[in-house]
Every structure is written in C-alpha cells, then in structure tokens.
Amino acid sequence: MSPTSLLVVEDESIVAMDIKHRAEGLGYRVVGIAASGEDAIKLAREEKPDLVLMDIVLKGEMDGIEAAEVIREEMDIPVVYLTAYSDEKTLSRAKLTGPFGYIIKPFEDRELHSAIEVALYKHKMDSKLRESEERYRALLESSPDPIILMDSSSRIVFVNRAVEELTGLKRERLKGKKLSVLEKRGLISESALKSILDLFNSEHEVFEIEFTDHRGDRHFLEIHSTRIETTSEKNLLQIIGHDITGRVEAERRREELIREMSKAELYGFVVSAVPVFASSIPPQLRNAIIKNFADRFEKNLKPNFQRTMKKLGVLDDIMARRESLRVFDAYIKWLSGFLRNLGIETELRGEKPRYILEFKTFPWINEARQNPIFSLIFRAMLMRSFTWTGIKGSVIQTSSLRSRDENLTFEFHLV
C-alpha cells in the first residue's frame, strides 16, 4: 500500500521545505510544493494528491482560500489550511470552502499528523455518504412511482421524475412549496391532502388516493410513507405513490360484472317462478317458494351483512340489542348499497317510529307492474334482512306497483 500523498502550498520556501521534511518524517509522500494559488491548482491536476496542505495567505492574485475552492469543487481533494491568521473574518471566509481542518502556525509534528489523519478519515466518510446519497437519489429517480420528500412543515424538499411527469411541473417550481400546491392545482382532493399530512402525527398506514394528472387523466395511487431522521430540527417524510390504476379499474369492472350477474340471476329466478303464480296454484305452495327464496337469500347475504355491521361498529349493538337507531341507520346503509348493486336506487323518509323506504328506480318496472312476484320477493328480502338487526319492529309493504304512477314502497315500524 503506497503512502498517503500530500501537496504542500506555501509561499515561504524555507517554511515549505520544513513542512515537507516533517511530513515525510511522519511517513507521508510529498508530491510537490507550490508557492501560489495558480501553481497549487496546476500541481493538484497533475499529481492528484490525497490531501493538500494549504497556506491561506499566498503571494499573487489568488490566495489559498480561492485555490482551495477550485481544488475541492473540481477535483474533490480534501484541503487542510495552514495559517498564522486565526482572525474571525479569515476563518469565516475559509469555512465557505468546506475545509477538512486547520493547523495554526507554528505547530508540532503530532498536530500535523492528527490534522492529516482526521482530514483523510473525514473525507473518506464524506465520500461514502455522498456515494450512498447518490445511489439513493439514482434509485428515487429511476423509480416509476412518484416519490416526494417533505419536511415537518409540509414543504417539498425533493421530487423525482415521476412526480414531474404526473404534475407537469419541474422540480424547481415544486421545491420549497407546501404540499397543498397539489390540491390548489386540482391534482388531489382536499381529503387526500389531509390524509397525507396526517401521516406526520399518526401511525403510518397504507391508503389509496385519487390523483388527476396535468392532462386530466385519473390515477389511483396506493400511498406508502417512511419517516427519515435527520440531524436538523426538521425530520423528513418520504411519500411513495404506487400506481394501482389498473388494479382498481379491473376491480371496478369485476364489481360491475357481479352487479350485472346479480341482476340477471335475480331476474332469472323471478321469470322461472312466474308460472307457479297462476291463480290455480294454492297459496301454501306460493308461500313455500317465497320462503325457499328467503332462505337462500339469508344463506348468501347474511355473512356480508354481518361484515358490514362489524365494519360500521354496530355488530355488538345488534348482539346486545341496544342503540336501535344506530343499528337501523347502519342497516339502511347496507340495504341501500345492496339494492344499488341490483340497479335500484332508494330513498328513506320519516322519523322514529315510522320510516318509509321508496324504490325510486327499478330495472324490471314493466314486468313488476304486471306480475306480483317481484313485490313479494323484495318484501321477503326486507322482512328477512330486518330480522338480522335484532331491532323490535316490523316491515310492511305499502305499494305493489299496480298503478303506473306508483313506486314500490315499504314501511319500517320501530318499537
């Protein structure tokens, strides 16, 4: 392993030779001596030393501070200043060049050795950190997912190329702006902005937001976040938006297909049951068929009902038979969603103890006006599902679609 190479920059020749001999005595290799800033830059380019010992005050147009700045920026060579001037103004100017140490003349050999070794170690660590940062930045830049770094005051510190492509804004325009700039430009909703900003004060969770890019195209992003600790007072929050637009659209197409299949299945059941509703069929048989339908309905839909009630936080109320109004509100929310999947829009009116549920739209309205089985089937659905709530009361059908101006309606009576 070759010894560490040094470049000595000192305009006093006797002092320069003394430093050279002392450095070589400590095991270092001196590759040259420069008496001016211009010579220091020229030798640094030619010899590429591991470190430069730079006197601050030099003869000529360029002093040591100016030369050190060129060497650091152009060649990334660490510089340790040698100076007999320790005044605040000189040191403040020297600090701007990012030196790796100072040695105040006169100095002992051990001070020279310590300053060189500390500077070399610091430069090595800085280089590793810089390499790590460059790899991290390259990783962020190459990511197809939009990535934003922001500080605790929600100001944007960094965005990658994917963010520029989505927003149509260059990072120079986004840097330093608050994240709310995305909401103001109509790219995300107010609720999405709030969900992201809440990540600073809550446990990190994965959630979805809708994002409209600068071309007006809609995207669905799955938001992931990571806190990044820094040495400054303001820590950073890294936001990654994984594009799940394809998955969301596929799920919506699947849900639409399920709704269409559900409507077709219900219609098929109704049509197949129509013949048994002839006037010659005994009422007992007709009731048996409706009961069979209600049993199948309960087997297939009750688990979904219970999951929804649990999600809405009222399943315990159902089990304990308390808070009937909360349970009823949750039940109506579930029922409306189920009917909407069948293409039926409903409206609830009234107040306790009497509520009216009206079917505002009905896919099979013409058939329903001609055959009572439609009304009977939906009455069975409502009466059976209402029992799942545990609420004391009853469901009564108050309209059967016989009139052309009449909608199907039911009354809920709560005790």
Secondary structure, DSSP 8 states (H G I E B T S, - for coil): ----EEEEE-SSHHHHHHHHHHHHHTT-EEEEEESSHHHHHHHHHHH--SEEEEESS-SSSS-HHHHHHHHHHHH---EEEEES---HHHHHHHHTT--S-EEESS--HHHHHHHHHHHHHHHHHHHHHHHHHHHHHHHHHH-SS-EEEEETT-BEEEE-HHHHHHH---HHHHTTSBTHHHHHTTSB-HHHHHHHHGGGSS----EEEEEE-TTS-EEEEEEEEEEE--SSSS-EEEEEEEE-HHHHHHHHHHHHHHHHHHHHHHHHHHHHHGGGGSTTS-HHHHHHHHHHHHHHHHHHHHHHHHHHHHHTT-HHHHHHT--HHHHHHHHHHHHHHHHHHTT--EEEEEETTEEEEEE---TTHHHHHH-THHHHHHHHHHHHHHHHTT-SEEEEE---S-STT---EEEEEE-
